[in-house]
Amino acid sequence: LTYDDAFTEQAEEQFYRGLFNGSFTNPNGCPIRATHFLTAQYTDFTLVNKYWKMGHEMASHSITHRTDQNYWKGLNVDGWSDEIEGMR
Protein backbone atom coordinates (compact mmCIF):
# COMPACT_ATOMS: atom_id res chain seq x y z
CA LEU A 1 0.00 0.00 0.00
CA THR A 2 1.15 3.54 -0.68
CA TYR A 3 -0.24 6.86 0.47
CA ASP A 4 0.48 10.31 -0.89
CA ASP A 5 0.71 13.69 0.82
CA ALA A 6 0.27 14.86 4.40
CA PHE A 7 -0.14 12.40 7.27
CA THR A 8 -2.91 14.04 9.26
CA GLU A 9 -4.81 13.24 12.43
CA GLN A 10 -8.04 13.11 10.42
CA ALA A 11 -6.65 10.54 7.95
CA GLU A 12 -5.20 8.50 10.81
CA GLU A 13 -8.50 8.45 12.66
CA GLN A 14 -10.73 7.76 9.66
CA PHE A 15 -8.56 5.40 7.63
CA TYR A 16 -5.20 4.27 8.99
CA ARG A 17 -6.19 3.34 12.53
CA GLY A 18 -8.71 0.71 11.47
CA LEU A 19 -6.65 -0.55 8.56
CA PHE A 20 -3.41 -0.96 10.51
CA ASN A 21 -4.72 -2.16 13.88
CA GLY A 22 -3.47 -5.71 13.26
CA SER A 23 -6.75 -7.21 12.06
CA PHE A 24 -5.53 -7.33 8.44
CA THR A 25 -2.49 -9.46 7.70
CA ASN A 26 -0.28 -10.58 4.85
CA PRO A 27 -0.41 -14.26 3.80
CA ASN A 28 2.51 -14.94 6.16
CA GLY A 29 0.48 -13.65 9.13
CA CYS A 30 2.39 -10.38 9.55
CA PRO A 31 0.34 -7.17 9.86
CA ILE A 32 0.03 -5.12 6.69
CA ARG A 33 2.08 -1.94 6.43
CA ALA A 34 2.38 0.91 3.92
CA THR A 35 4.76 3.42 2.39
CA HIS A 36 3.72 7.01 3.05
CA PHE A 37 5.04 9.65 0.62
CA LEU A 38 4.99 12.72 2.85
CA THR A 39 4.88 16.44 2.32
CA ALA A 40 5.71 18.95 5.03
CA GLN A 41 2.50 20.97 4.96
CA TYR A 42 -0.20 19.66 7.34
CA THR A 43 1.78 16.54 8.31
CA ASP A 44 1.58 15.51 11.97
CA PHE A 45 5.12 14.28 12.57
CA THR A 46 4.16 12.70 15.90
CA LEU A 47 1.90 10.33 13.94
CA VAL A 48 4.65 9.77 11.37
CA ASN A 49 6.97 8.67 14.17
CA LYS A 50 4.28 6.42 15.68
CA TYR A 51 3.59 4.64 12.39
CA TRP A 52 7.28 4.40 11.51
CA LYS A 53 7.81 2.61 14.83
CA MET A 54 4.98 0.25 13.82
CA GLY A 55 6.96 -0.71 10.71
CA HIS A 56 5.62 1.66 8.06
CA GLU A 57 8.01 3.19 5.56
CA MET A 58 8.18 6.98 5.33
CA ALA A 59 9.30 8.55 2.06
CA SER A 60 9.81 12.15 0.98
CA HIS A 61 7.44 13.68 -1.52
CA SER A 62 9.31 17.00 -1.31
CA ILE A 63 8.52 19.92 0.92
CA THR A 64 6.36 21.92 -1.47
CA HIS A 65 4.89 19.10 -3.61
CA ARG A 66 4.77 21.44 -6.59
CA THR A 67 3.31 20.10 -9.82
CA ASP A 68 4.75 22.72 -12.18
CA GLN A 69 7.48 20.95 -14.17
CA ASN A 70 9.20 24.27 -14.89
CA TYR A 71 9.74 24.76 -11.16
CA TRP A 72 11.63 21.45 -10.94
CA LYS A 73 13.55 22.03 -14.17
CA GLY A 74 14.76 25.39 -12.91
CA LEU A 75 16.01 24.24 -9.51
CA ASN A 76 19.71 24.40 -8.79
CA VAL A 77 21.50 21.99 -6.43
CA ASP A 78 20.60 24.03 -3.35
CA GLY A 79 16.95 24.10 -4.39
CA TRP A 80 16.86 20.33 -4.83
CA SER A 81 18.56 19.90 -1.49
CA ASP A 82 15.98 22.13 0.19
CA GLU A 83 13.10 20.19 -1.37
CA ILE A 84 14.31 16.67 -0.76
CA GLU A 85 16.71 16.74 2.14
CA GLY A 86 14.64 19.31 3.96
CA MET A 87 11.99 16.67 4.64
CA ARG A 88 14.49 14.66 6.64
ChimeraX attribute file (.defattr): number of C-alpha atoms within 10 A of each C-alpha:
attribute: neighborCount
match mode: 1-to-1
recipient: residues
	/A:1	8
	/A:2	12
	/A:3	13
	/A:4	13
	/A:5	18
	/A:6	19
	/A:7	23
	/A:8	16
	/A:9	16
	/A:10	9
	/A:11	11
	/A:12	17
	/A:13	10
	/A:14	10
	/A:15	11
	/A:16	16
	/A:17	12
	/A:18	12
	/A:19	15
	/A:20	18
	/A:21	12
	/A:22	13
	/A:23	10
	/A:24	14
	/A:25	14
	/A:26	9
	/A:27	8
	/A:28	6
	/A:29	9
	/A:30	11
	/A:31	16
	/A:32	17
	/A:33	21
	/A:34	16
	/A:35	15
	/A:36	22
	/A:37	17
	/A:38	23
	/A:39	21
	/A:40	20
	/A:41	13
	/A:42	12
	/A:43	15
	/A:44	14
	/A:45	15
	/A:46	12
	/A:47	14
	/A:48	20
	/A:49	13
	/A:50	11
	/A:51	20
	/A:52	16
	/A:53	10
	/A:54	13
	/A:55	14
	/A:56	19
	/A:57	15
	/A:58	17
	/A:59	17
	/A:60	19
	/A:61	19
	/A:62	21
	/A:63	18
	/A:64	13
	/A:65	14
	/A:66	12
	/A:67	8
	/A:68	8
	/A:69	8
	/A:70	9
	/A:71	10
	/A:72	13
	/A:73	8
	/A:74	10
	/A:75	13
	/A:76	10
	/A:77	9
	/A:78	9
	/A:79	14
	/A:80	14
	/A:81	13
	/A:82	16
	/A:83	22
	/A:84	16
	/A:85	13
	/A:86	13
	/A:87	16
	/A:88	11
